[in-house]
Structures are given as C-alpha cells and as structure tokens.
Amino acid sequence: MRIESDADYQAYRTRVFDFLWREVEPLVDEIERTRYFPAEDLFPKFREHGLWGLIVPEAYGGLGLDMRRYLPLLAEMSKVGGIVRVILHVHNTAARTVAAFGTEAQKERFLPRLATGESSMTFAITEPNAGSGADVATTATREGDHYVLNGDKHFITNADFADQHLVCCRTRPEGGRDGFTALVVERGAPGFAVEPMPAMMGINGPPHGILRFRDTAVPADSMVGAEGDGLGVFLGELEPSRVFVAASSLGTAERALEVALHYATRRVTFGRPISSRESVRARLADMAKSVYGLKVMLEDVAAKLDRGGDSALEASIVKLLGTEVVMEVTDAALDVLGGRAYFESYPYPFERLYREARLNLLEEGTPSIQRLVIGRALLDEPMPLALATLGGRPYQPVGTDPALGTRPGHELG
C-alpha cells in the first residue's frame, strides 16, 4: 500500500473512514460495557488497512504519513471510539520514536514488524511515585554488555498485548536531565512482569498496565539513542504526541457537536424544535466556534511539524486548547441534550463520549503542565511574533520593538 498523491490519500482516507464507521463503531458500546476488546477480529483488520504503520517510514513497510495526513485519521478514530484511537496512537508514537532516535539496526529490527502489527511497543515513562519527567526513579545499571533494571511503571497503554516496551530509566544517579536512558525491554525478559490496573472511567478494553522490573537484564544494544539521552528521546516524542491528543480532542468535540445539532432539530417542546430557541442556537454557535478554532490551529501546527522545525511551544498550546475545547463542547452538548445525555446510547453514544473526553486532559501532561511549559517557552522565545504573525515569517523592522514600536524605553516602577 503506497500513498503517492493527494488522490491516493483521499481514497485511503475514505476506506479507513468506511471501516471505522461500518465495522468498528457498532462494536464500541459493547467493548465499553464488557471491557473486552475483540483483538482477534480487529487487529488483523487494522493491519489490512495499514493502521499499525500510519507514520512508520515507507522504507520499513509503513505508510509514512506526514502530520497533515495523520491527524485527520486520529480525529476520526476518536469520533468513532476512544479505545481504537488510544491503541493506535500509542503504538504509532512508540514506532515514531524508534524511527527518530534508533540506530539503523534497531529500525530494521523493530519497524517492519511494528508497521504490520506483528509486534507492538509501549511508551513507558510514567511511574507510581514520579511524573513523566526528571523525577523518574526506575534505575538501569550497566553490567558488562547488559543493563539491569529495577523499578515500576504504571498507566502504560497496550501493556497487556505489547511484546516490546520502550522504558525510561535512570542510568546516572547524579546526572540531572542527562541521567536517563531509553531501553527496549522484551516481554518475557527475566524479572519483568506485567500486571493489570483497575478499570478506568472510560476507554476500556485492552487495559493500562503496570510494568515491574526486578533485576531485569536487558542487552546494551537495546538502548535507543545514547546513554544519557533518554529524557530527550521521550520528551522529544511528547511534543508531537501532544498534537496527536489535541487531534483526538477535536474528533470527540466534533462528534459531540454533531450529536447536539441532531438532537436540537428533533427535540420538540411547546410545539417547536428547541433549535428554534435563541439560547440553544447560541450554545451551538459557541461550540462550532471552538471546534473550528481548534481545527485551524491543528492545521498550523501540523504544517510546522512537517517542516521539521521546533514546535514545542505550539504543541503545548494546541494540547491545552484541545483539552479546553473538548471539555467546553461536551459540557455544552450535555446542556443541549438535557436528561437524555445521562443515559447510555439513548440513542446517542454521548455518555461514553463525555467520559472518554476526560482522558485527554491527562495524556502527555495535564493542563497545568502545559501552562508551565508555555509560560517558560514564552520567556525564552521571541514573542509574540513567532505565534501571531499572519502571512509568512515573522518580521520586525530594524529600530522598532514589538512592544514599544519606536517609543523610547523607560524604567517601570
């Protein structure tokens, strides 16, 4: 399967959307109710449609989609069923990490099997008593041609079926940000165990898991990147992954808007549909405004990622906006639907969408974390030109200042 033109992509996009709506969407409520994901049925179909390798480079058997083409597929998965989006999002993000930071031998070893779904890899950084950053406590000690791991990871998506785990470990106790290393640990390694976590508020199916390492020996050639580069490897991939979560938020918000529009034109009170009432129309207008704003921002960030520039600031901004939009729009849709929103599939899957939306706040850093990242970046970068200039590259005439213009500076007291 090759996508060489926009026409190829549009044909592929149509096939994927048909598959998601006709074959996956009818199953999602049952998956959520039973917490059983029919992997034996759906995983081969994911392979048939190339979904395991959406952003794996073509040279290694994937589709090699750029961000402009990948984000709409994530958004549609989120509209149909959050569980599908989560499985494929994490799988593709881990594969993208290997493609970006792995050696050629590692790419040849891992990527062809990841592209087909014969293998799957988790993205294991979060811990029970540490966040997703410099306080990671899992250790890896070099002993000859192996590292020996000790520690625990939790909230690890796809842990129950993945056969490879990309693990962030502390290799230098006093190394600061340079004290971490990324290692691939295979399922079945001695001293390594996977345990299930409790059922979640939403997006149940393949559960999140706990990874436990007790003197687990891992070959040194399993290191992705150089020793000490681990935090850069993981945080480097969190940047685009934050954009992926924002695209997921867009999909859920769009579905919630569509549900609200459908219901508003059919719910009749006092002899006329509620869509005729100004208060409802105002609600729908605000929802549409937010959905459109997120869509436009995602298109801008996707273009920047495809150009290969540093987009850490924009990624955090769009992730923060995505969480705010999906919360705002699902809350507004609940208001439009009234009591019907509180029932399961009556007839809309809104109650499930409402719960699924809340996961977006937690993935790849909470809103408070995004604000910290944004605030720090704003003080380190030339702003507001980098974000706010329309029509091309930022430009400031020599001798002028974006805040003062041509006015002389003065002391602020």
C-alpha positions in Angstrom: 0.0 0.0 0.0 1.6 3.3 -1.1 0.2 6.8 -0.9 2.0 8.9 -3.5 -0.5 11.7 -4.2 -3.4 13.6 -2.6 -5.8 11.5 -4.7 -4.2 8.3 -3.2 -4.6 9.8 0.3 -8.2 10.8 -0.2 -9.1 7.3 -1.4 -7.2 5.7 1.5 -8.9 8.1 4.0 -12.3 7.1 2.6 -11.5 3.4 3.0 -10.4 3.9 6.6 -13.4 6.0 7.5 -15.7 3.4 6.0 -14.0 0.7 8.1 -14.2 2.8 11.3 -17.9 3.7 10.9 -19.2 0.4 9.5 -17.1 -2.2 11.3 -15.7 -0.6 14.4 -18.3 1.9 15.6 -21.1 -0.7 16.0 -18.8 -2.6 18.4 -17.6 0.2 20.7 -20.5 0.3 23.2 -20.2 -3.5 23.7 -16.5 -3.2 24.2 -17.0 -0.5 26.8 -19.7 -2.5 28.5 -17.8 -5.8 28.7 -14.3 -4.3 28.8 -13.3 -6.9 26.3 -11.6 -5.8 23.1 -12.0 -8.3 20.2 -8.4 -8.1 19.1 -8.6 -11.4 17.3 -11.1 -9.8 14.9 -10.0 -6.2 14.8 -6.2 -6.3 14.9 -5.9 -8.2 11.6 -8.3 -5.6 10.1 -6.1 -2.8 11.5 -3.2 -4.5 9.6 -5.3 -4.8 6.4 -5.9 -1.0 6.5 -2.3 -0.1 7.3 -3.3 1.4 10.7 -0.4 -0.1 12.6 2.1 1.7 10.4 0.5 5.0 9.7 3.6 7.1 10.5 6.2 4.3 10.1 8.5 5.3 7.3 7.8 3.7 3.9 11.3 2.3 3.8 10.4 0.0 6.7 7.0 -1.1 5.5 4.8 1.7 6.8 2.7 4.3 5.1 4.9 7.2 6.2 2.1 9.7 6.5 3.0 13.3 7.4 1.2 15.1 10.2 -1.2 16.8 7.8 -2.5 13.4 6.7 -2.1 11.6 10.1 -4.1 13.9 12.3 -7.5 13.6 10.5 -7.3 9.8 10.9 -6.7 10.1 14.7 -9.6 12.6 15.0 -11.9 10.2 13.2 -10.8 7.3 15.4 -11.7 9.4 18.4 -15.1 10.3 17.0 -15.8 6.6 16.5 -14.3 5.1 19.6 -11.7 6.3 22.0 -10.3 2.9 22.6 -9.3 2.5 19.0 -7.6 5.9 19.0 -5.7 5.1 22.2 -4.3 1.8 21.0 -3.1 3.1 17.6 -1.9 6.4 18.9 0.4 4.9 21.5 1.6 2.2 19.1 2.4 4.7 16.3 4.1 7.1 18.7 6.4 4.4 20.0 7.2 3.4 16.5 7.9 7.0 15.6 10.3 7.2 18.5 12.4 4.3 17.1 12.3 5.9 13.6 13.5 9.2 15.0 16.1 8.1 17.5 17.0 4.4 16.8 20.1 3.1 15.1 19.7 1.6 11.6 20.0 -1.9 13.1 17.2 -1.1 15.5 15.0 0.4 12.8 15.5 -2.7 10.7 14.8 -4.9 13.7 11.7 -3.2 15.0 10.0 -1.1 12.4 8.9 -3.6 9.8 7.1 -5.7 12.4 5.6 -2.6 14.1 4.3 -1.5 10.7 2.3 -4.6 10.3 1.2 -5.1 13.9 3.1 -8.3 14.3 4.8 -6.5 17.1 3.7 -3.6 19.3 5.7 -1.3 21.6 4.6 0.7 24.6 5.9 4.1 25.7 6.8 3.6 29.3 7.8 6.7 31.3 5.2 7.4 33.9 5.6 5.8 37.4 3.5 5.3 40.5 5.5 7.9 42.5 7.0 10.0 39.7 5.7 12.0 36.9 6.7 11.9 33.2 9.9 13.7 33.5 13.1 14.3 35.5 11.8 12.6 38.7 11.7 9.1 37.1 13.1 6.6 39.6 13.4 3.3 37.7 17.1 2.5 37.5 19.3 0.8 34.9 22.8 -0.2 36.0 25.4 -1.2 33.4 26.9 -4.6 34.0 29.1 -5.7 31.1 27.1 -5.9 27.9 23.7 -5.6 29.8 21.8 -3.1 31.8 20.0 -4.4 34.9 16.6 -2.6 35.5 14.8 -2.1 38.8 11.6 -0.2 39.3 7.9 0.2 38.3 6.0 1.9 35.6 2.2 2.4 35.5 -0.6 3.8 33.3 1.2 2.0 30.4 -1.2 1.8 27.5 -1.2 -1.5 25.5 0.9 -3.2 28.2 -1.3 -6.4 28.1 -0.5 -7.2 24.4 2.7 -5.4 23.5 5.8 -7.5 23.1 8.2 -4.6 23.4 8.4 -1.8 25.9 10.4 1.4 25.5 11.4 2.2 29.1 12.8 5.4 30.5 15.4 4.6 33.2 17.8 6.4 35.4 21.4 5.4 34.5 23.3 8.2 36.3 22.0 8.8 39.8 23.5 12.3 39.9 23.2 13.1 36.2 20.3 15.5 36.3 18.5 15.7 33.0 21.4 13.8 31.4 21.0 10.9 33.8 18.3 9.0 31.8 18.4 6.4 29.1 15.8 4.8 26.9 15.9 1.0 26.7 13.7 -1.5 24.9 12.6 -4.4 27.1 11.1 -7.5 25.6 8.1 -9.3 27.0 9.3 -12.4 28.9 12.6 -10.9 30.0 13.7 -12.5 33.3 12.5 -10.4 36.3 10.0 -8.5 34.2 6.2 -8.8 34.9 3.1 -7.0 33.6 0.1 -6.5 35.9 -3.3 -5.1 35.0 -4.6 -1.9 36.5 -8.2 -1.3 37.6 -10.9 -0.4 35.0 -10.9 3.2 34.0 -13.7 5.8 33.8 -13.8 5.3 30.0 -11.9 3.9 27.1 -11.8 0.3 28.5 -10.7 -2.7 26.5 -7.0 -3.5 26.5 -6.3 -2.2 30.0 -3.5 0.1 31.0 -0.9 -1.9 32.9 1.9 -1.9 35.5 5.4 -2.9 34.4 7.6 -4.3 37.2 11.3 -4.8 36.8 13.3 -6.8 39.4 16.9 -7.3 38.4 15.8 -7.4 34.7 18.8 -7.8 32.4 18.5 -6.0 29.1 21.1 -6.1 26.3 23.0 -2.9 25.9 22.2 -2.7 22.2 18.6 -2.3 23.2 19.4 1.3 24.1 17.6 3.9 21.8 19.7 6.9 21.4 22.8 7.4 23.5 23.2 6.8 27.2 22.0 9.9 29.0 19.7 10.9 26.1 16.6 9.2 27.5 14.8 12.2 28.7 15.3 13.9 25.3 14.1 10.8 23.5 10.9 10.6 25.5 10.2 14.3 25.8 11.1 14.8 22.2 8.2 12.5 21.2 5.9 14.0 23.7 5.9 17.2 21.6 4.2 15.6 18.5 2.2 13.3 20.8 0.6 16.4 22.5 -0.6 17.4 19.0 -2.0 13.9 18.5 -4.0 14.2 21.7 -5.3 17.6 20.5 -6.5 16.0 17.3 -8.2 13.4 19.4 -9.9 16.1 21.3 -11.1 17.6 18.0 -12.7 14.4 17.0 -14.6 13.9 20.2 -15.7 17.6 20.2 -16.9 17.4 16.6 -18.9 14.3 17.4 -20.5 16.0 20.4 -21.4 19.0 18.3 -23.0 16.7 15.7 -25.0 14.9 18.4 -26.2 18.3 19.8 -27.2 19.5 16.3 -29.1 16.3 15.5 -30.9 16.4 18.8 -31.7 20.1 18.7 -33.5 19.8 15.4 -35.6 16.8 16.6 -36.5 17.6 20.2 -39.8 19.4 20.3 -41.1 21.4 23.2 -44.1 23.7 23.2 -44.8 22.7 19.6 -41.4 23.6 18.0 -37.9 22.2 17.9 -35.5 23.5 20.5 -33.2 24.6 17.7 -35.5 27.5 17.1 -34.7 28.9 20.6 -32.1 31.6 20.7 -30.4 30.1 23.8 -29.8 26.8 22.1 -28.6 28.4 18.9 -26.1 30.5 21.0 -24.9 27.3 22.6 -24.4 25.6 19.2 -22.7 28.7 17.8 -20.1 28.7 20.7 -19.5 25.0 20.2 -18.9 25.5 16.4 -16.6 28.4 17.1 -14.4 26.4 19.4 -14.3 23.3 17.2 -13.3 25.5 14.2 -10.6 27.3 16.1 -9.0 24.0 17.2 -9.2 22.7 13.7 -7.3 25.7 12.3 -4.7 25.6 15.0 -4.1 21.9 14.4 -3.6 22.5 10.7 -1.0 25.2 11.5 0.9 23.0 14.0 0.8 20.0 11.6 2.4 22.2 8.9 5.2 23.3 11.3 5.9 19.7 12.4 6.1 18.6 8.7 8.6 21.3 8.0 10.8 19.9 10.8 11.1 23.0 13.0 10.9 23.3 16.7 7.2 23.3 17.7 7.4 22.5 21.4 5.6 25.8 22.3 2.9 25.3 19.7 2.4 21.7 20.7 1.7 22.6 24.3 -0.6 25.4 23.3 -2.7 23.2 20.9 -2.8 20.4 23.5 -4.1 22.9 26.1 -6.6 24.3 23.7 -7.7 20.8 22.7 -8.5 19.9 26.3 -10.4 23.1 26.9 -12.4 22.7 23.7 -13.4 19.1 24.3 -14.4 19.9 27.9 -16.3 23.0 26.8 -18.1 21.4 23.9 -19.1 18.1 25.7 -20.4 20.2 28.6 -22.4 22.4 26.2 -23.7 19.3 24.4 -24.8 17.8 27.7 -26.7 21.1 28.3 -28.5 20.8 24.9 -29.4 17.2 25.4 -30.6 17.6 28.9 -31.5 14.4 30.7 -31.1 12.3 27.6 -27.3 12.9 27.9 -27.2 11.0 31.1 -28.4 7.7 29.6 -26.2 5.2 27.7 -26.9 5.1 24.0 -30.3 6.8 24.1 -29.8 6.8 21.1 -26.5 8.7 21.0 -23.2 7.4 22.5 -22.9 10.7 24.2 -22.5 9.4 27.8 -19.4 7.4 26.6 -18.0 10.4 24.6 -18.3 12.5 27.7 -16.3 10.1 29.8 -13.7 9.5 27.0 -13.1 13.2 26.6 -11.7 13.4 30.2 -8.7 11.2 29.4 -7.4 13.9 27.0 -6.7 16.2 30.0 -4.3 13.6 31.5 -2.4 12.3 28.5 1.0 13.8 27.8 0.8 16.3 30.7 -2.2 17.9 32.5 -3.4 21.4 31.6 -1.3 22.8 34.5 1.8 21.2 33.0 1.1 22.7 29.6 0.7 26.1 31.1 4.1 25.7 32.8 5.7 24.7 29.5 4.1 27.5 27.6 5.0 30.1 30.2 8.6 29.1 30.3 8.8 29.0 26.4 7.2 32.4 26.1 10.0 33.9 28.2 12.7 32.1 26.2 11.5 32.8 22.7 10.8 35.9 20.5 7.1 36.5 21.2 4.5 37.3 20.1 5.9 37.4 16.5 6.5 33.6 16.3 2.9 32.8 17.1 0.8 35.8 16.0 2.2 37.0 12.6 0.0 36.2 9.6 1.1 35.9 6.1 4.6 34.4 6.3 7.7 34.6 8.5 7.8 36.9 11.5 9.4 40.3 10.6 10.3 43.3 12.8 11.8 46.4 11.1 15.2 47.3 12.5 15.0 50.0 15.1 11.5 49.1 16.2 10.3 46.9 19.1 7.2 44.7 19.0 6.0 46.1 22.4 7.2 49.7 22.2 7.2 50.5 18.5 9.6 53.5 18.1 9.0 54.8 21.6 12.0 55.0 23.9 12.1 52.5 26.7 11.8 53.7 30.3 12.1 52.2 33.7 9.0 50.6 35.1 8.3 51.2 38.8 
